[in-house]
Amino acid sequence: MRKLSIIYFAIFFSAYFFTIDSHAGERLADHPWDYYYEKGRLQFRGEIYGEASINLEKALRKNPEAWEAAELLGDIHVIMNRRMKALEWYRLSLKIKEDRPDLHCKVGELYEFHAERELALKHFMRAVEIDPVHVRGNSDLVRYYVRQGKRELAREYFLRSYNAGKNRAAPFMKTAREEEKKGDLVAANSFYEKAIEAAPATIEAYMGVYENNRTMGKFGAAVGALERLIFVKPDETMAHIRLGHLFLTSTIPGKKKKYCLDRAAAHLETARELDPLNPHPCFILSDLYRSIGDDLAAEKYHRMALELENRKESAEK
């Protein structure tokens, strides 16, 4: 409903601006750059991307230093799946104003998509150089180093963000747990969310939101909490296992069964890659394949799970 309101709002004001423009005639040239920027920004919010692009480009012609317009043009091209064009606008925006960690992350992620790993790393590193506890920058570096198999470096960048924020999160975490003891899970979640806002690397807060939503039967919200966690820490094995279990065993609002099974399998395979000696993902994968009638795959994963479990028990003796 909120999104529709934004769209209607943007359409109304676009029509208003258009009326002004049509009556202004030759006076159009007198509009300042921020007139076109605001017009384009409203159209962007209303998903009127073609008209937004025209007005944002006008803003840049009026003011070549309008880095905000250049970044928004990049965002439009990302949405339209024109990544190379998006990269051009983002680089222009950075050329005008370089000290923006969010934009370095956007640029780095586009380079990462095109397998330009060294260029991606350069921008991720610059993001955390500007802001050492920048959650997206640290998360990008965690993901980057996980993919490179450099788990210690990934851990280092995650801990940097976690340690910087834990004192800010502590009062909210304390209150959240007090609310849980009273049985008020909704209030507890509100304080966990405040902890996440104060310190986005607080794993325990995401897990608290997940557990409380699962208890209340809000499985979509439980999935959302874990997905936000793996954005911040992509190598959090237990989050992937729990997502796999949730997608397999729960009804997720708005998601079809095939989608849920595919997501369950993907998260469980990721968990296996992250922790090859953990039998739990294999047990759940066995259940998943048995549920769709693939007994051969179910038996394969069950056998793997038992072997890993026996190996673990032998190592503990």
N, C-alpha and C positions, 0 to 999 in steps of 0.2 A: 504494500500500500504506500509506503514511504517513497519507494522508487517511482511509482506512478505519479505521485505528487511532484517529485522533482522534475519528471519529464514534462508534465503539464505546465509547471512553472516556467521551465526553459522554453517551451513552445510559445507560451503567452508573451514572454519578454522578447523572444526572437521576432514575433509578429509585431510587437511594439517598436522594436528597433528598426524593423524593415519599413514600417510606416513612416517613421522619422526620416529614414534614409531617402525614401521615395519622394518625400516633400522637400527635402533639403536641397536636392539638385546639386548645383555646383558647390554648395557649402560643405559637401562631404569631405572635401580635402581639409577642412578646418578642424575635423575631429582629432583629438589627441590619441596617441597610441593606446592608452589604457582603455579608451572607449571600445576599440576593436577587441582588445584582450578580454575585457569583461563580457562582451557579447559572445566571443568565441568560447570562453569558459562556461557560460551558461548553456550554450548549445552543446558543448561537450558533455555536461552533466545530464542533458536531456537526450543524449545519444544521437544528436543531429550532426554527425561527424563531418559530412561534406561541407556544410555551411560553417561549421566551427573552424575547419582548416582554412577556408578563405579568409575569415576574419582574423585568425591568428597570424597568418602570413601578412595581412595588412598591418597588424600591430608591429611585426618585425620590420617591415619596410619603413614604417614611421619611426621606429626606435630600434636600430640594429643591436642595442644592448639588452633587449627584452628577453632575458634568458628564460623567464617563466613561460612565454609563448612558445619558444623553441622546444622546451621540455614537453609541453602539452601536445605539440605537434608530433613529437616522438611517441607519446602515449597513444595518440590516435592511430598511428601507423602500426604500433604493436597490436592493438585491437583488431585492425584490418588485416593482420597477418603479413604486413610488409616490413619485415624485420630489418632489412638492409637500409631502407629509407628511414626507419625509426632511428637506426644507429647514426645516420647523418645528422638528424635533428638533435639527438642527444649530445653528439660530439660538439655541435655548434653551441649548445647550451653550456656545456662544460668549458668551452673556450672563452665564453663570456664571463662565467662565474664558476670557478673550479672547485671551491671548497664545500661541496655538497655530497655527503656520503651516500644518501639515498640514490642519487643519480649515478654515482660511480658503480653502485650495485646493479642498477638497471643496465648500464653499459657492459659491465662485466658479465652479467647473465646472458646478454645477447652474444657476446664473444664466445661464451661457454657453449651456447646453442650451436654456433658455427664451428665448434671444436678448435677455436683459437685460444688454447688453454693459457699460454703465457700472457697474452693480452688480458684475458679474464682475471688471472691472478694479480696482475698489476693494478687493476681497478679495485678488486676486493681489498688488497693491501692498502690502497690509498684511502678507502672508506674507513678502515679501522685506524689508520694513521690520523685522520681528521677527528674521529670519535672512537677511542679505544673500546668503549662498551656498546658500540652500535650493533644492535641485535641482528639486522639483516646482513651487515658486513661480516660479522663473526660467524653467522650461520652459513653464509656463502663459503667462507674459508673452511669451516668444519666439513661441509659437503664436498668441497674441492679436495681436501686432503683425505677424506674417507675414500673417495674415488681413486685417489692416487695410492691408496693402501698405506698412507702415512697417519696411522691412528693416533700416535703420540702428539703430532702437530695439531690434529683435529681436536684432541682433548685439551691441548694448551689454549686454543682460541675460545673453546667453550668455557673453560674455567676462568679465563680472563673476564668474560662477561658475567659469569655466575658470581664470582667473588666480589666484583665491583658493586653488585646490586643486592647482596644478601642482607645487609643491614637495613636497607630501605624496605625490603620485603618483610622483614621479621615481625614488626607489629601487626601487619595484616594477616600473616600466617597464624600468629598466636590467637587473634580474634576469630579467625575462621575455624580453628580447631575447637575453640570454646563453644561456638555456635553449633558445631557438629555434636558435641557432647549434650547440648540441650535438645538435639533432634531437629534443629532448624537448618535443613540442608540448603534451602534457597538463600538464606542469609549467609551461610558459610561460603557458598559459591560467590556471592557478591564480594566478600573479603578476599577470596582467592584471586578473583579477577583484579582487585586493586593491587594485590601482590605482583601479579603478572605485569600490570601497567607500570608499577614502580621498578620492577626488575624482571625483564622478559625471559631471563634464563633460569627462572626458579622452577625447576622440574617438578618439585613437590606440589606446587600450586596447580599445574595442569593435571597432575594425577588426582588431586583432590576434586577438581571439577569433574573429571572423568568418573571417579568412583561415585560421587553424589548423584550425577545425572543417571548413571547406570542403575543405582538404587531406586531412583524415582521413575524409572522406565523411560527416561528421555534419551533414547539411544542415538538419535541424530546429534544431539548436543554432546553426548559422550564421545562419539566419533570426532566431532569438531574439536574437542579439547585435545585429543591425542594427535590429530592432524596439525594443530598449531604447535604442539610439542616437537613433532619431528621436523617441522619447518625450522625451529630454533636449534634442534639437535638431531640431525638426520640419522645418527648412528645409535639412537636409543633403542636397544634391542627389545626391551619389554614393551615399549609403546607399539612397535610393529607386531609383536605377538598378540597383544590385546586388541589391536585393530583387526588382525586376522580373525580372531575369535569372535569379535563383535559383528563383523561383516558376515560371518558364517552363521551365527546363531540368533541374530536379532533382526527385527524388521526395522529397516532404516527408512524414515519417511521420504517419499519422493524418489527412491532408488529401486530399480528393478532387480529381480533375483540374480540375473546373469551378471549385472554390474557388480553386485555385492560379492558374488563368488569370485569374479575376476580380481576385485580389490583384495579380497581375503587371501587368495593365492599369491598375489604380488607382494603383500606385506609379509607373509610367512616366508616366502623365498628370500626376501631382503633380510629377515631375521636369521635365516640359515647362513647367509653370506657373512653377516656380522658376527655370528657366534656358531661356528660349524659344529661345536661339540654339544650344543644344547638340544636335548631330545624333544622339547615341547613343540617347536614348530612342526616337526615331523609327525607327531601324534595328531595335531590339528589338521595338517594336510591329509593325513590318512582318513580322518572323519569327513573332510571336504570331498575327497574323491569317492568315498563310499556313498555320500549323499547324492551324487549325480550318476551313480551306477558304474563307475569305473573301478571295478574290483582289483584289477591288476595294479593300477597306480596306488590304490588304497593299501594293498598288501605290501608294495615296495616301500612306501613311507612308514608303514607300521614296523616292518623289519628294520629299517634304518633307525627308527626311534628306539626300539628294544636294544639294538647294538650299542647305540650311544649311551643309553641308560646303564647297560651292563658295564661299559667301559668306565663310566663315571663312578659307579659303585666300587669297581676294582681299584680305581685310583684313590678312593677315600679310605680303603682298608689299610 
